[in-house]
Amino acid sequence: MLGKMKRILIGKPMKSAELDAEKLGKWKALAILSSDALSSVAYGTEQILLVLVAAGFAALWYSVPISIAVLGLLVILIFSYRQTIFAYPTGGGAYIVAKDNLGTAPSLIAGGSLLVDYILTVAVSSSAGTDAITSAFPMLHDYSIVIALIMIVFLTIMNLRGVTESASVLAIPIYLFIFSIAILIISGGIKFLAGGMEAAAPEFGTSMSHVSLFLLLKAFSSGCSALTGVEAVSNAIPNFKQPAEKNAAGTLMLMGCILGAMFIGITLLAYGYGVKPDPKATVISQIAEATFGRGTMYFIIQGVTALILFLAANTAYSAFPLLSFMMAKDKYMPHMFMVRGDRLGFSNGIIFLSVMSALLVVGFKGNTESLIPLYAVGVFVPFTLSQLGMMIRWIKVKPSGWRVKLLVNTIGMLTTLSITLIFIFTKFTQTWVIFIFLPLVVYVFMRIHRHYCNIADELRIDIQLEKPVRKGNTIIIPVAGITRVVMNTISYAQTMSDHVVALYIGFDDEAIRKMEQKWEEWNPGVRLVVIKSRYRSIMGPLKKFIDTVEWKTAETDHITILIPQFITKHWWQNVLHNQTSFMIRAYLINYKDVIVTTVPYHLNR
């Protein structure tokens, strides 16, 4: 039944040869990889206004120059990452750049920051999308956590179905969002120029003595949250059709143009309409209501905004599994992240991302706004390391025109480093945890790497000197009685070796006497060894017996434990039986260097 449900939800398995068909063209890639960046239009301006409103309504005019500064940073990042795409066409973004130019520790910081950021992206996006829905339908506010979790499950299933299929479905609402915001900006701009708005905008250029540089820097850093997701294209170059780097660069430029136009448009409308932050209505909600009223167009914009906020998480679903694969390949993450699923996606990475983000949503009760500064720092740390790594690369390699490229990355590095420091100092109460969490993540990566290296060292052999040693085989069969299951196991054991011993562990003299008598009558051609357990334990006497056999035969024989086990016809019938065979198997595999094999006997009723 579970298999059928999996096929319905995820689809039929795909052949490895179909991998090329899963590659993305520019327009599908734009929808999948830019959803995080484009969704920031819905909250980037609001984050600036939330800081400025503390200085009074008149201070909101600062949102315009601050947004222009954010736009300038966007341009720097777009051109910087375009250079990264052509320099590192295998993908991996900041992790690969830092690994190649800065060393192990910086690369792990970059990779760890991005992985954590992708988890935060899903949690923040699903919660932000829920907020957009509850702004339009306040009666759903009590169900915000459930709505967010449903959307995470939906995105998980879509991505498990494969990149191409999810892109085909998810591209529709993303392009609908772009179209709707374009209509909103054009209509709102026309209404503003025609003087049709009711709210008066704060006077531009008003001098305010109580607006400090610290406040402006804090607002600027908050607005930079609109730049999260810009790096996703450079991380996911392997997902593009050939020529991958050219398609990726084109997608990145297109994303930057759309993001910049929408962000500055929404900011200008918010200023022109005199919009200020409202916990019950988002900035876009207020602009749409002021422009169209609470009519059809308002609800369309709210609907597609909620969708894009939800779908922003889809960028993480594209980038997280791929980055996890690269780090697992370098032995810094579990190898399970290297496994492709039935639909050729890295399904373990997708499921892990979903589980972790769902735990964050539940843990913060759907209110993940406090995670946004941490989420932004998680992006700007890799931004900075990537730019620094590219600077070092240009100095080392010195390709044609390297000085101009070095200048672009130097400006990018200094800018993103400044933003990171601003974030840390202006929002230290929300970002201090990064100083504990990032070193912890890097430590975990190092321990994983050490584990894999230790295993490789211990398992490695000298193929010139070391050869397999031919030994005999002593087989031990733990038995609880004389049954068809035991008979089946003995029959199998006798095909493998002449040294077969049945072991019975009894708890009282009467049970032992009966077992010895019945075994003698049956006489299966296998010697029975009986041990009395005074403390009703099976594991202790079994271990001691194996130790004794090992001591006597270690040089000449392998030791195999054959465990008789019957398999019930229905899964629920397992609950009705002792699971001694499972316990013996688990114990011996973990504590003894012996071969442990289960010999199944299937029941028909």
Backbone torsions as a table, in degrees:
resi	resn	phi	psi	omega
1	MET	NA	-42.4	179.2
2	LEU	-62.8	-36.7	178.4
3	GLY	-63.5	-42.3	178.7
4	LYS	-64.7	-42.1	178.6
5	MET	-62.5	-40.3	178.3
6	LYS	-62.1	-42.1	-179.8
7	ARG	-65.6	-37.7	179.7
8	ILE	-65.9	-44.6	-175.3
9	LEU	-76.8	-40.8	-170.9
10	ILE	-104.4	-30.0	-179.6
11	GLY	103.8	175.7	-178.5
12	LYS	-72.0	149.9	176.8
13	PRO	-60.0	147.8	179.5
14	MET	-109.5	146.5	178.2
15	LYS	-73.1	150.5	178.0
16	SER	-59.2	-30.8	-179.2
17	ALA	-66.8	-15.3	-179.2
18	GLU	-86.4	5.1	-175.5
19	LEU	-59.8	-39.6	-179.4
20	ASP	-62.5	-31.2	179.5
21	ALA	-69.4	-17.2	179.6
22	GLU	-86.4	-1.7	179.2
23	LYS	-72.0	154.8	-173.6
24	LEU	-105.7	141.0	168.1
25	GLY	-84.3	178.7	-174.7
26	LYS	-59.8	-46.1	-171.1
27	TRP	-72.4	-37.8	175.5
28	LYS	-70.6	-39.5	178.7
29	ALA	-63.4	-38.3	177.9
30	LEU	-59.7	-42.0	-179.8
31	ALA	-66.2	-43.0	-175.5
32	ILE	-76.5	-44.1	-170.2
33	LEU	-93.9	-14.4	-178.6
34	SER	-104.4	0.3	-176.4
35	SER	-61.0	-36.3	178.4
36	ASP	-65.4	-49.7	-179.0
37	ALA	-63.2	-46.3	-177.6
38	LEU	-66.7	-33.6	-179.9
39	SER	-65.6	-23.8	-178.2
40	SER	-65.1	-16.3	173.7
41	VAL	-58.5	-31.2	-176.4
42	ALA	-72.9	-20.9	-178.3
43	TYR	-133.3	-8.4	-178.5
44	GLY	-60.2	-51.8	178.6
45	THR	-62.0	-39.2	-178.9
46	GLU	-63.0	-37.0	179.0
47	GLN	-64.7	-36.1	176.3
48	ILE	-65.9	-46.4	-177.0
49	LEU	-65.7	-34.2	179.7
50	LEU	-60.6	-34.0	178.9
51	VAL	-78.6	-45.5	-174.5
52	LEU	-68.0	-32.7	-176.1
53	VAL	-63.4	-18.7	177.5
54	ALA	-63.6	-24.5	179.7
55	ALA	-93.5	1.8	178.8
56	GLY	110.7	162.0	-177.0
57	PHE	-60.2	-36.6	-176.8
58	ALA	-63.9	-23.3	-177.5
59	ALA	-76.7	-8.4	-175.3
60	LEU	-67.4	-16.0	178.4
61	TRP	-65.8	-21.8	178.0
62	TYR	-63.7	-16.9	-179.1
63	SER	-60.6	-29.8	-178.2
64	VAL	-69.5	-55.5	178.4
65	PRO	-63.5	-33.5	177.9
66	ILE	-64.2	-41.9	179.1
67	SER	-65.4	-35.8	176.9
68	ILE	-64.5	-38.8	177.1
69	ALA	-64.4	-41.0	177.1
70	VAL	-62.7	-39.8	178.5
71	LEU	-62.0	-41.0	177.2
72	GLY	-61.4	-40.9	177.5
73	LEU	-64.7	-37.0	177.5
74	LEU	-60.2	-43.5	179.6
75	VAL	-60.5	-44.7	179.2
76	ILE	-59.8	-45.2	-177.9
77	LEU	-66.3	-41.0	-179.4
78	ILE	-60.7	-47.4	-179.4
79	PHE	-69.0	-33.8	178.0
80	SER	-65.6	-46.8	-178.3
81	TYR	-72.7	-24.4	174.0
82	ARG	-63.4	-40.5	176.5
83	GLN	-65.0	-37.7	179.4
84	THR	-63.6	-38.8	-179.2
85	ILE	-59.3	-45.3	-177.7
86	PHE	-76.5	-27.9	179.3
87	ALA	-78.0	-32.4	-177.8
88	TYR	-130.5	74.3	-175.9
89	PRO	-70.8	-5.9	177.8
90	THR	-81.7	-6.6	179.1
91	GLY	87.5	-171.4	-179.6
92	GLY	98.1	-16.6	173.6
93	GLY	52.8	-130.6	-173.5
94	ALA	-59.1	-35.8	-178.6
95	TYR	-62.5	-48.2	-178.7
96	ILE	-68.6	-41.8	179.7
97	VAL	-61.3	-47.3	-179.8
98	ALA	-65.6	-39.5	179.8
99	LYS	-62.9	-40.5	-176.0
100	ASP	-76.2	-29.8	-171.7
101	ASN	-118.3	-23.7	-173.8
102	LEU	-113.2	-20.7	-179.9
103	GLY	111.1	-179.2	-172.3
104	THR	-66.4	-53.3	-174.4
105	ALA	-59.1	-49.7	177.6
106	PRO	-60.8	-36.2	179.9
107	SER	-66.5	-37.6	178.4
108	LEU	-69.9	-35.2	175.3
109	ILE	-63.8	-44.4	179.2
110	ALA	-63.9	-48.2	-179.7
111	GLY	-63.5	-45.0	179.1
112	GLY	-62.7	-41.7	178.8
113	SER	-60.5	-44.4	-178.5
114	LEU	-67.1	-41.9	-179.5
115	LEU	-62.6	-45.0	178.0
116	VAL	-64.1	-40.2	-179.9
117	ASP	-62.2	-38.2	179.9
118	TYR	-66.6	-37.2	175.8
119	ILE	-63.5	-44.6	177.9
120	LEU	-64.2	-35.1	178.9
121	THR	-57.9	-47.1	-178.8
122	VAL	-64.6	-44.2	-179.2
123	ALA	-64.8	-47.8	-178.1
124	VAL	-66.9	-42.9	-177.3
125	SER	-65.5	-44.6	-179.9
126	SER	-64.7	-37.1	177.9
127	SER	-70.8	-39.6	178.9
128	ALA	-65.7	-39.8	176.5
129	GLY	-62.8	-39.1	176.5
130	THR	-63.2	-39.9	178.2
131	ASP	-61.3	-38.8	178.7
132	ALA	-64.4	-38.9	178.3
133	ILE	-67.0	-45.9	-178.3
134	THR	-70.9	-20.0	173.5
135	SER	-67.3	-39.6	179.7
136	ALA	-81.4	-32.2	-178.5
137	PHE	-129.6	80.7	-174.8
138	PRO	-56.8	-24.2	-178.5
139	MET	-67.0	-14.0	179.7
140	LEU	-91.1	1.8	-174.4
141	HIS	-57.1	-38.1	-177.8
142	ASP	-69.6	-13.1	-177.8
143	TYR	-108.9	20.2	-174.1
144	SER	-61.1	-40.9	-179.4
145	ILE	-64.7	-43.1	-179.7
146	VAL	-62.7	-42.7	179.7
147	ILE	-61.4	-45.4	-179.8
148	ALA	-61.3	-43.2	-178.6
149	LEU	-67.7	-36.8	177.6
150	ILE	-62.1	-41.2	180.0
151	MET	-67.8	-35.6	176.3
152	ILE	-63.5	-42.7	177.9
153	VAL	-62.8	-42.5	179.7
154	PHE	-60.3	-47.5	-179.5
155	LEU	-65.1	-35.0	177.7
156	THR	-61.7	-48.6	-179.2
157	ILE	-63.2	-43.7	-179.3
158	MET	-60.4	-42.5	-177.8
159	ASN	-75.9	-28.8	174.5
160	LEU	-68.2	-22.4	178.8
161	ARG	-76.4	-12.3	177.5
162	GLY	120.0	154.3	-175.1
163	VAL	-64.5	-46.8	-175.0
164	THR	-64.9	-44.9	-177.9
165	GLU	-65.5	-43.6	179.2
166	SER	-65.4	-36.2	179.1
167	ALA	-64.5	-40.4	-179.0
168	SER	-62.6	-39.5	-178.4
169	VAL	-78.0	-45.9	-172.3
170	LEU	-79.2	-15.9	178.8
171	ALA	-65.2	-31.9	-175.9
172	ILE	-60.5	-56.0	-179.8
173	PRO	-66.1	-28.4	-179.1
174	ILE	-69.8	-44.6	177.1
175	TYR	-71.1	-29.4	174.6
176	LEU	-65.2	-37.5	176.8
177	PHE	-63.9	-46.1	179.5
178	ILE	-59.2	-44.6	-179.8
179	PHE	-64.3	-43.0	-178.1
180	SER	-66.7	-42.4	178.9
181	ILE	-66.8	-36.2	176.3
182	ALA	-61.5	-43.5	177.2
183	ILE	-62.7	-42.1	179.8
184	LEU	-61.4	-46.0	-178.2
185	ILE	-65.8	-43.8	-179.8
186	ILE	-65.7	-48.1	-179.1
187	SER	-65.0	-43.1	179.4
188	GLY	-64.6	-39.7	178.6
189	GLY	-64.1	-42.5	178.3
190	ILE	-63.0	-43.7	-179.5
191	LYS	-64.5	-39.0	179.1
192	PHE	-64.8	-46.1	-178.8
193	LEU	-66.4	-29.1	178.8
194	ALA	-81.9	-5.2	179.7
195	GLY	75.1	28.9	-176.3
196	GLY	-93.6	6.8	-178.9
197	MET	-92.6	152.3	-176.3
198	GLU	-91.5	-39.9	-175.5
199	ALA	-79.4	134.9	178.5
200	ALA	-83.9	135.7	178.2
201	ALA	-78.7	147.3	174.9
202	PRO	-62.1	144.5	-175.3
203	GLU	-63.7	128.6	-177.1
204	PHE	-72.0	133.8	176.3
205	GLY	87.1	7.7	179.1
206	THR	-62.8	128.4	179.0
207	SER	-80.7	128.0	-178.2
208	MET	-131.1	113.1	-174.7
209	SER	-66.8	-27.1	-176.3
210	HIS	-90.5	5.8	172.8
211	VAL	-92.3	106.2	-173.7
212	SER	-88.3	163.0	175.5
213	LEU	-60.9	-36.4	178.6
214	PHE	-59.5	-43.3	-179.5
215	LEU	-65.2	-42.2	179.8
216	LEU	-65.4	-40.9	177.7
217	LEU	-65.2	-37.4	178.3
218	LYS	-64.6	-42.7	178.2
219	ALA	-64.9	-40.2	178.9
220	PHE	-62.9	-45.8	179.6
221	SER	-62.9	-36.3	178.0
222	SER	-65.6	-40.5	178.5
223	GLY	-65.6	-26.7	179.9
224	CYS	-68.5	-11.7	173.9
225	SER	-62.7	-17.6	176.7
226	ALA	-69.8	-11.2	-176.5
227	LEU	-96.2	-0.2	178.5
228	THR	-65.3	138.8	179.9
229	GLY	98.5	-9.3	-179.4
230	VAL	-62.5	-32.0	-175.1
231	GLU	-79.1	-9.0	-171.2
232	ALA	-61.2	-36.7	-177.4
233	VAL	-64.0	-43.2	-179.5
234	SER	-68.6	-24.6	177.8
235	ASN	-74.9	-29.2	-168.9
236	ALA	-112.3	30.4	-179.4
237	ILE	-56.5	-37.9	179.4
238	PRO	-60.6	-16.3	179.7
239	ASN	-81.9	-5.7	-177.2
240	PHE	-90.2	151.7	171.4
241	LYS	-69.9	158.8	178.4
242	GLN	-73.7	144.0	-6.1
243	PRO	-74.1	115.7	-169.2
244	ALA	-60.3	-47.0	-176.0
245	GLU	-66.8	-35.7	179.0
246	LYS	-68.2	-43.3	178.0
247	ASN	-65.2	-39.2	179.1
248	ALA	-65.3	-43.6	179.9
249	ALA	-63.4	-41.8	177.8
250	GLY	-63.0	-41.8	178.3
251	THR	-63.3	-41.7	-179.9
252	LEU	-62.4	-45.0	-180.0
253	MET	-64.0	-42.8	179.5
254	LEU	-62.9	-43.2	178.0
255	MET	-60.9	-44.0	-179.5
256	GLY	-61.0	-42.0	-179.9
257	CYS	-64.2	-46.1	-178.8
258	ILE	-65.7	-45.8	-179.0
259	LEU	-61.3	-47.0	-178.6
260	GLY	-61.4	-44.7	-179.0
261	ALA	-64.0	-43.7	-178.4
262	MET	-69.8	-40.2	-177.7
263	PHE	-64.2	-48.7	-178.8
264	ILE	-69.3	-33.4	177.9
265	GLY	-63.5	-45.9	179.4
266	ILE	-65.5	-39.4	179.3
267	THR	-62.7	-45.1	179.7
268	LEU	-63.8	-39.2	177.7
269	LEU	-67.1	-40.6	178.9
270	ALA	-61.2	-41.2	177.9
271	TYR	-68.4	-47.2	-177.4
272	GLY	-62.1	-34.8	-179.0
273	TYR	-89.1	-3.1	-179.3
274	GLY	66.8	34.9	-178.5
275	VAL	-73.8	137.2	173.4
276	LYS	-128.7	156.6	-175.3
277	PRO	-58.2	138.8	179.0
278	ASP	-137.8	122.7	-178.1
279	PRO	-62.5	-17.6	-177.6
280	LYS	-99.3	-7.6	-179.4
281	ALA	-150.3	130.2	179.4
282	THR	-71.0	165.8	179.4
283	VAL	-60.9	-44.3	179.5
284	ILE	-64.0	-37.0	177.1
285	SER	-60.7	-43.9	-179.7
286	GLN	-67.0	-41.3	179.4
287	ILE	-64.8	-43.8	-179.4
288	ALA	-64.3	-40.3	179.5
289	GLU	-67.0	-40.0	179.2
290	ALA	-67.3	-30.6	-177.2
291	THR	-84.7	-45.4	-173.6
292	PHE	-114.0	-7.8	-170.7
293	GLY	74.0	-176.9	-179.7
294	ARG	-88.9	56.3	179.4
295	GLY	-102.7	-161.2	-176.2
296	THR	-60.0	-44.2	-176.9
297	MET	-64.9	-35.4	177.8
298	TYR	-60.6	-47.0	-177.0
299	PHE	-71.7	-29.9	174.8
300	ILE	-63.9	-46.8	-179.8
301	ILE	-63.9	-41.8	177.3
302	GLN	-63.3	-39.5	-179.5
303	GLY	-65.6	-48.1	-178.3
304	VAL	-71.7	-28.4	175.4
305	THR	-66.5	-43.6	176.5
306	ALA	-60.6	-41.2	179.6
307	LEU	-62.9	-45.7	-178.0
308	ILE	-66.6	-32.9	177.9
309	LEU	-67.6	-40.5	174.9
310	PHE	-63.9	-46.2	-174.1
311	LEU	-74.3	-12.6	173.5
312	ALA	-55.8	-31.8	178.8
313	ALA	-63.4	-21.9	-176.3
314	ASN	-67.4	-26.9	174.6
315	THR	-59.4	-43.0	178.9
316	ALA	-63.3	-37.3	180.0
317	TYR	-66.8	-23.9	176.3
318	SER	-84.2	-39.9	-172.0
319	ALA	-88.3	-39.0	-176.4
320	PHE	-59.3	-50.6	-178.7
321	PRO	-61.9	-36.6	-178.4
322	LEU	-69.5	-42.9	177.6
323	LEU	-66.7	-39.4	176.5
324	SER	-59.9	-41.0	177.6
325	PHE	-59.5	-46.4	-177.4
326	MET	-65.0	-40.3	179.8
327	MET	-72.4	-34.0	176.6
328	ALA	-67.7	-36.0	177.7
329	LYS	-63.5	-31.9	177.3
330	ASP	-88.2	6.1	175.8
331	LYS	71.8	27.4	176.9
332	TYR	-104.2	-7.6	175.1
333	MET	-135.8	160.0	-178.6
334	PRO	-55.6	143.7	-177.3
335	HIS	-64.7	-16.7	179.5
336	MET	-61.7	-22.6	179.8
337	PHE	-76.7	-4.4	177.6
338	MET	-92.3	-7.4	-173.1
339	VAL	-86.0	128.2	174.1
340	ARG	-85.6	141.1	-179.4
341	GLY	-84.3	-169.2	-178.0
342	ASP	-58.4	-32.4	-176.1
343	ARG	-102.4	20.4	173.9
344	LEU	73.2	5.7	173.3
345	GLY	-91.4	163.8	177.1
346	PHE	-83.3	82.0	-168.4
347	SER	-64.7	-33.3	179.3
348	ASN	-64.1	-38.9	177.2
349	GLY	-64.9	-40.1	179.8
350	ILE	-63.7	-46.2	-177.9
351	ILE	-67.7	-42.3	178.7
352	PHE	-60.7	-44.0	178.2
353	LEU	-59.3	-43.1	-178.6
354	SER	-64.5	-45.3	-177.6
355	VAL	-63.4	-46.5	-178.2
356	MET	-64.5	-42.2	179.9
357	SER	-69.0	-36.5	177.5
358	ALA	-63.9	-38.9	177.2
359	LEU	-63.2	-37.4	177.0
360	LEU	-65.4	-43.2	179.7
361	VAL	-60.8	-45.4	179.5
362	VAL	-67.9	-42.9	-178.5
363	GLY	-62.4	-36.7	179.7
364	PHE	-96.7	8.4	177.8
365	LYS	54.8	38.3	177.0
366	GLY	78.3	-5.5	-179.6
367	ASN	-102.4	82.7	-173.7
368	THR	-99.3	14.6	-179.1
369	GLU	-58.8	-33.5	-179.5
370	SER	-68.2	-13.8	179.2
371	LEU	-84.7	-14.5	-174.8
372	ILE	-59.0	-46.0	177.5
373	PRO	-59.8	-42.3	178.2
374	LEU	-64.0	-39.5	178.6
375	TYR	-62.3	-41.8	179.8
376	ALA	-70.2	-41.4	177.2
377	VAL	-61.2	-38.5	178.7
378	GLY	-61.7	-22.1	176.5
379	VAL	-89.0	-42.7	-172.6
380	PHE	-75.7	-23.6	173.1
381	VAL	-63.6	-50.6	174.9
382	PRO	-64.1	-36.0	175.1
383	PHE	-51.8	-51.1	-175.4
384	THR	-64.8	-45.8	-179.7
385	LEU	-64.7	-36.8	178.7
386	SER	-64.9	-45.2	179.2
387	GLN	-63.6	-42.2	179.3
388	LEU	-63.7	-41.9	178.5
389	GLY	-62.6	-40.7	178.7
390	MET	-66.8	-36.0	175.9
391	MET	-58.3	-47.8	-179.7
392	ILE	-63.9	-38.4	179.2
393	ARG	-61.3	-46.9	-178.4
394	TRP	-63.0	-37.9	179.9
395	ILE	-66.8	-37.7	-178.9
396	LYS	-75.8	-46.8	-172.0
397	VAL	-84.4	-38.8	-178.9
398	LYS	52.2	60.0	176.6
399	PRO	-74.7	-179.8	178.6
400	SER	-61.6	130.9	-179.9
401	GLY	71.1	24.7	-173.5
402	TRP	-66.9	-25.8	-178.1
403	ARG	-66.8	-40.9	178.1
404	VAL	-65.5	-42.5	178.8
405	LYS	-63.4	-40.2	177.9
406	LEU	-63.0	-40.4	179.6
407	LEU	-63.1	-43.8	179.4
408	VAL	-60.2	-47.7	-178.5
409	ASN	-70.7	-30.5	177.0
410	THR	-66.5	-45.2	176.8
411	ILE	-61.2	-42.6	178.6
412	GLY	-61.9	-44.1	-178.4
413	MET	-64.5	-47.0	-178.9
414	LEU	-63.6	-38.4	-179.6
415	THR	-68.3	-49.2	-177.5
416	THR	-68.5	-33.5	175.2
417	LEU	-63.1	-42.2	178.6
418	SER	-62.0	-43.1	179.9
419	ILE	-63.4	-42.0	179.4
420	THR	-60.0	-45.8	179.9
421	LEU	-65.7	-38.7	177.3
422	ILE	-61.9	-46.1	178.1
423	PHE	-56.1	-47.9	-175.1
424	ILE	-64.4	-44.5	-175.4
425	PHE	-78.2	-37.0	-177.3
426	THR	-81.0	-22.6	-178.2
427	LYS	-129.7	42.1	-174.6
428	PHE	-60.3	-34.4	-178.8
429	THR	-63.1	-22.9	-179.7
430	GLN	-104.3	-15.5	-175.0
431	THR	-111.5	-5.5	-176.1
432	TRP	-59.4	-28.1	-177.3
433	VAL	-62.6	-22.4	-180.0
434	ILE	-62.6	-29.9	-178.5
435	PHE	-73.4	-18.3	175.8
436	ILE	-96.4	-44.2	-171.6
437	PHE	-71.0	-44.1	-177.7
438	LEU	-63.0	-48.0	175.8
439	PRO	-58.8	-35.3	178.6
440	LEU	-65.1	-42.9	178.7
441	VAL	-62.9	-44.0	179.0
442	VAL	-62.5	-40.1	177.9
443	TYR	-60.9	-42.2	178.3
444	VAL	-63.0	-43.4	177.5
445	PHE	-58.3	-44.3	-178.4
446	MET	-65.1	-39.3	178.8
447	ARG	-66.2	-39.8	177.3
448	ILE	-61.7	-45.0	-179.7
449	HIS	-62.7	-43.3	179.1
450	ARG	-62.4	-39.6	178.9
451	HIS	-60.2	-48.0	-179.6
452	TYR	-64.6	-38.6	178.6
453	CYS	-66.4	-41.0	178.1
454	ASN	-62.4	-42.7	178.6
455	ILE	-62.2	-44.6	-179.4
456	ALA	-61.0	-42.2	179.4
457	ASP	-64.5	-39.3	-176.2
458	GLU	-75.1	-31.1	-176.4
459	LEU	-91.4	-15.5	-176.4
460	ARG	-67.4	138.4	178.2
461	ILE	-123.1	159.4	173.1
462	ASP	-90.0	105.0	-172.8
463	ILE	-68.8	-13.4	177.8
464	GLN	-83.8	-29.5	-173.0
465	LEU	-110.4	-32.4	-172.5
466	GLU	-100.0	125.6	179.7
467	LYS	-127.8	157.0	176.6
468	PRO	-61.8	140.3	178.0
469	VAL	-100.5	124.1	-179.0
470	ARG	-77.0	124.5	179.3
471	LYS	-128.9	168.9	171.9
472	GLY	-81.3	-169.1	-177.5
473	ASN	-143.7	117.4	173.9
474	THR	-101.0	123.5	-175.2
475	ILE	-108.5	129.3	176.9
476	ILE	-113.5	127.6	179.6
477	ILE	-116.2	107.4	174.4
478	PRO	-69.9	127.1	-178.5
479	VAL	-125.7	147.9	177.1
480	ALA	-111.6	-5.6	-179.1
481	GLY	174.5	-172.3	178.9
482	ILE	-106.8	108.4	-176.7
483	THR	-140.6	174.0	176.2
484	ARG	-63.5	-30.7	179.5
485	VAL	-64.4	-45.5	178.9
486	VAL	-66.0	-41.4	179.9
487	MET	-61.9	-42.3	178.7
488	ASN	-61.8	-40.2	-179.2
489	THR	-69.2	-43.4	178.6
490	ILE	-62.6	-41.4	178.5
491	SER	-58.4	-43.0	179.1
492	TYR	-67.7	-42.1	-177.6
493	ALA	-61.7	-37.4	-177.1
494	GLN	-69.1	-17.3	175.5
495	THR	-80.0	-14.4	-175.1
496	MET	-101.8	-31.7	-174.2
497	SER	-159.4	157.5	172.8
498	ASP	-90.0	-10.4	-178.8
499	HIS	-101.8	82.5	-178.2
500	VAL	-118.0	132.0	179.5
501	VAL	-129.0	131.6	172.2
502	ALA	-95.4	136.4	-177.6
503	LEU	-119.1	122.1	176.8
504	TYR	-115.0	126.2	178.2
505	ILE	-108.8	111.9	-177.9
506	GLY	-105.3	157.5	-176.9
507	PHE	-105.4	-17.6	179.0
508	ASP	-146.2	160.2	-173.9
509	ASP	-63.5	-38.3	-176.7
510	GLU	-64.4	-43.8	179.4
511	ALA	-64.3	-38.7	179.9
512	ILE	-66.0	-43.8	-179.3
513	ARG	-60.9	-45.3	-179.9
514	LYS	-63.1	-41.6	-178.8
515	MET	-64.3	-44.1	-179.8
516	GLU	-62.9	-40.5	-179.1
517	GLN	-65.0	-47.3	-179.1
518	LYS	-65.1	-37.6	-179.4
519	TRP	-65.5	-40.0	179.6
520	GLU	-65.2	-37.7	178.5
521	GLU	-67.7	-40.1	-177.1
522	TRP	-71.6	-45.7	178.0
523	ASN	48.8	69.9	-177.5
524	PRO	-79.7	2.2	-179.0
525	GLY	86.6	15.3	179.4
526	VAL	-128.9	133.9	-179.4
527	ARG	-71.3	139.3	177.4
528	LEU	-104.1	127.3	174.1
529	VAL	-108.0	129.0	-177.6
530	VAL	-114.1	133.2	176.1
531	ILE	-127.2	133.1	176.8
532	LYS	-92.3	128.2	179.2
533	SER	-102.4	111.1	-177.3
534	ARG	-71.6	-24.0	-175.9
535	TYR	-108.9	18.6	176.9
536	ARG	58.5	30.8	179.0
537	SER	-103.0	143.2	175.7
538	ILE	-98.4	-41.2	-173.6
539	MET	-63.7	-44.0	-177.5
540	GLY	-60.1	-56.1	178.3
541	PRO	-61.5	-36.9	178.9
542	LEU	-62.7	-44.5	180.0
543	LYS	-62.5	-44.2	-179.8
544	LYS	-62.5	-40.0	179.7
545	PHE	-65.5	-42.3	178.4
546	ILE	-64.0	-40.3	177.0
547	ASP	-57.8	-42.2	-179.7
548	THR	-64.2	-45.7	179.9
549	VAL	-64.3	-41.2	178.4
550	GLU	-59.2	-43.4	-177.6
551	TRP	-62.6	-34.6	-176.7
552	LYS	-84.3	-30.4	-169.6
553	THR	-123.7	7.5	-174.0
554	ALA	-55.3	-36.9	-176.1
555	GLU	-78.3	-23.4	-171.6
556	THR	-113.0	-26.7	-171.9
557	ASP	-130.8	147.7	161.1
558	HIS	-78.5	155.3	176.7
559	ILE	-115.7	124.2	-179.7
560	THR	-117.7	130.9	174.5
561	ILE	-103.4	113.6	176.6
562	LEU	-98.3	117.8	-176.3
563	ILE	-102.4	114.2	176.6
564	PRO	-69.2	135.6	179.4
565	GLN	-149.7	129.2	174.0
566	PHE	-94.2	143.9	-178.5
567	ILE	-108.3	119.4	-178.2
568	THR	-71.1	158.0	-177.2
569	LYS	-70.1	-38.0	-178.7
570	HIS	-116.2	143.8	-174.4
571	TRP	-60.8	-35.6	-175.6
572	TRP	-69.6	-19.0	-179.6
573	GLN	-70.8	-18.3	177.5
574	ASN	-60.3	-32.4	-177.9
575	VAL	-62.9	-25.3	-175.0
576	LEU	-82.7	-2.3	-174.5
577	HIS	-125.1	153.4	174.3
578	ASN	-64.9	146.6	-179.4
579	GLN	-106.2	41.4	-176.7
580	THR	-59.8	-39.2	-177.5
581	SER	-63.5	-38.4	178.2
582	PHE	-66.2	-40.5	-179.3
583	MET	-65.9	-41.9	178.8
584	ILE	-62.2	-45.7	-179.2
585	ARG	-60.6	-48.9	-178.4
586	ALA	-61.5	-41.7	-178.2
587	TYR	-65.9	-48.0	-175.2
588	LEU	-68.8	-38.7	179.4
589	ILE	-62.8	-35.2	-176.7
590	ASN	-83.5	-24.7	-170.5
591	TYR	-123.4	-8.4	-176.0
592	LYS	-131.9	144.7	175.4
593	ASP	-89.5	65.7	177.8
594	VAL	-130.5	160.5	176.3
595	ILE	-83.6	127.4	179.9
596	VAL	-117.7	122.3	-177.8
597	THR	-132.1	136.1	174.8
598	THR	-96.7	130.8	177.0
599	VAL	-106.2	104.6	-173.8
600	PRO	-80.5	149.6	172.2
601	TYR	-133.7	113.6	-173.3
602	HIS	-86.2	127.5	177.5
603	LEU	-84.2	147.8	-177.2
604	ASN	-101.6	-8.5	-178.3
605	ARG	-130.7	NA	NA
